[in-house]
Every structure is written in structure tokens, then in C-alpha cells.
Amino acid sequence: MKVEKLGYSHTEGFLENTLEVSVMTAIGIVGYGVYIPRYRVTVEEIARVWNDDGKIISKGINVTEKAVPDIDEDTATISVNAARNAIVHSGINPSELGAIYVGSESHPYAVKPTAVTVAEAVGATPDLTSADLEFACKAGTAGMQMVAGLVKAEEIKYGLAIGTDCAQGRPGDALEYTAGAGGCAIIMGRENVIAELEGMYSFTTDTPDFWRREGARYPSHAGRFTGSPSYFRHTESAALGLMDKLGLEVDDFDRVSFHQPNGRFPMSAAKRLGIPLEKLEDALCVKRIGNTYSAASMIGFAAQLDLAKPGERVLLVSYGSGAGSDAFSFIVTDEILEKRNRSKTVEDYIDKRIPLDYALYAKHRGKIVMD
Amino acid sequence: MGVAESWRTNQSRYLMEGRKCTKCKTLYFPIRQHCAKCMDDSMERYIFDTKGKIVEFTRIEEAPQGFELMVPYNYGIVELDEGVRISCQIIDSYSKDLEVGMPVEMTFRLLRKSEDQGILQYGFKALPIE
């Protein structure tokens, strides 16, 4: 396996613990849509409150500001708005959706699915299956795998996978500088695909780099441990494993999107994999909207699709703490030109921004104790 | 709004589902069982378009219970492209630039949290189109 090229050592059970899904052909993305809230708080404004040097921190994490949800926005509302954009983009009748999965680590309810609210609000009920997924920041791409499987097996005509989060960082914690909000919805099927799914591959281990215990308000993390044994090992292993499986080389990809917990990690992963920065640059939305967790790699992927030309091969690699990465290879088709500009692009949402100071940001995120 | 009432009105709040009289074609929102114009009861499901314009609005500075965190917010009457008028919240909290006649688009938002352990009620609000 090419994963050994980076010097990672694996136990004998490595292959058994790795999810492998057979190479997919003739299915793909029928439409996609994103939603990013309008409000922003800058890294420098957060640093001002905690007596840190905002300029140094902003440069260090390569993030200038992050998206903040409105007081009446949450993972359900963001998912619905992203899903509606995806349906408009795809041109399908929502009643033909046979599955809806919402991946998030900030579902509004502990018990009661977000996915059913989405299904009802897009007019897909009642003839479908749905569920909420959780795998830190890769639950959205786990949904894409499930939908791809159902479409491939011809159990459903179309399926919708959504990655959304309204991320929370403990006030004063390093995560507060990046914990953003946004969602991305991807519809998969067999007809009129804008990007054909060439293959997918996952790399999964039990690696405790970031977690939130039941009932805890804010997540905890293991500091630098979130880097080498976690983000980089899984992201790079999944990317290389996919290439090995499909017989592809790094140079075969025209565009890439990685999970982006900050602006530095995906650039380092690309560099270590030998991917030129210009193939990643368009996906680095984290610099202006922060880490959107379950949505991050998917919004970056959507930004690439917004610009992609027919024939280009796009690599998508998510990362979820705990830990695992899902890698996908898509080949863009001529259909993408036909459907372009049907709904708002990633850039449309990033451009519409209303700045908030820390006090209003704290109010928006429920950080003010009311009683 | 209780759980049962909230569930009964899901379709109206989520999808802007109303009714159309099959006889005289009059549109209604919210849902009603008989046509107020021709008194016919052959009503069919009708999903309203999401675009409209502001007819009137007021700015809420002192909010009722459950809406305190949202102040200041705007509440008003919106005329949908089909000509039907509805009342709803108009999202534009930090700007006072709302004007009568301004085009809006319906978006999906959290309407209210009934209480700490209660259900969350979602539905449409009008967002001015820039």
C-alpha cells in the first residue's frame, strides 16, 4: 500500500479495519448546494477580548474571520437552506429523494433527527429513509458514502447527503478562533450527473484527538496530538489509499479539497502529498468562514465544483476526529455547465458578510448566561 | 403552540403549503377547508412561491416571552407573488433600511423554542433580497 510511503506503521489488522467500498461507476453528483450564515467575527476581535495578539494568531492559523449563525439559525435551518439550493441546482423533484442523511456534531436535538425536518421542509416525505450521522467533522461524507451505496444498489433513484455544523468553541480556547457555521448538501443519482463518482476509500482508526462527552457543552481536544497522528495520518492515508485503489497518481487530480480545521493543515497535507497549492487554493474557504466542521471539506469541494471544467478530476478527502477520513474521486462532466448558476455559489455566500463584535457574537452563540 | 398543533401546521410553516379552490381558483394561506368566495369545499394543496414584497412592517424593541434574544426584530405583512398576504418576521435585525415594497424571499429559520425541554418550532421568515 502506498500509505507506507509516508512512514506510517500499521498493525496487522490495518486492512481489516479499513473501510473499502467497491469502485463506483456511472453514478455521481446530480446537484449540490451550500448555505453559509451572513455574520462574521474576526480572529482579531476574538483575540482582543482574550488579550492575545490577533495578527499573530490570524497569520498562524491562516484564518481572518469565521461565519456566525443568526440567533434563529441552527444545524436544521442551515441544512434545509443548503438542501433547497441543491434541489434547485439538480432540477429534480424532491419527492424522488429516497434517502436523506444529515451529518453533524451540533444537531439541535440529542434525540429527534434533524434529517426528518429537512425531509419535510424540502417536500421529500414520506417515501424515504433518513437518519442523523455523527463522526466529528466527517459525518457529511459518511452520508455521501451511504447515499452512493443505495444509488449504486438501485434501492433509490436519488439520495441527499448533508454536512452541517454550528460549531462551538469554549470561550478563550484555541478552537474559538475557528469554530464556524455552514452547510453543504449533495444529491447523488444516476441521471444528469455533473460529476461522476470514480471511486471512494476510507481510512479509520481509534485515535482520541478531539471529543465531546455526553452532556458537555464544549468539545475538548488533545492539542498538538490533533496533527500528525490524527489529521495528517488519516487525510494522507485516505488520499494515497484511494489513488492506490484506482491506479491514479497525485498528478492525475486537477482540483482537491481537504478537511480544513484551520488554513494551515490542508496546505501542509497537500505539500506532503506533493499536490501544488494552486490545486487546493480555491477550496480554502476556512480562511474567510472558519472551520465549518462536518461541512468544511464539502464546502471546499463545492467551491471547486463552482469553478471546475468538464473533464477535470476532483479529489475530496474529509477528516473526522476520533478518527477517520473518507476519500472520493470525481470526474466532472459536461452537465456541470448546464446547471451552473442555477443556485447561489460558495463565493456568493462568502461575499455577503455582516461583521459582529464579540458581544453580539456571544449573544448569537448563546454564550451569555441569562439566569 | 403545543406539540400536536405544531405537528398539524408543519407543512404550512415548512413548505408554505396553502389551498387552492378548484372551482374559482382562489388561493388561501393558511389552509382552510372551504372557499370563502364561492363556498365550495373542493380545495387542493397549493405550495406558494417563496418570493414576495413587504406591504407593511413594524420594529419590535420590547419582545414577548421567548423572543428576548431576537430584539430588535421586524414583523410585518408580506404579499407573495401570487397576491396572497401573510404575516411573518422579516429578518434584518441590525439594519433599519427596510422599506415598503422591498422584495423578499422566504427562508427557513427557527421560530421559537417553546421552553427548555420543549420542541423547537421551525418555519418561514422573510429575508430582504439585496
Interface residues (C-beta under 8 A of the other chain):
Chain A: D70 I71 D72 E73 D74 A76 T77 V80 N81 R84 P108 Y109 K112 T117 E120 A121 G123 K352 I354 K363
Chain B: N10 Q11 Y14 L15 I47 L69 M70 I91 S93 Y94 T107 F108 R109 L110 L111 I119 L120 Y122 K125 E130
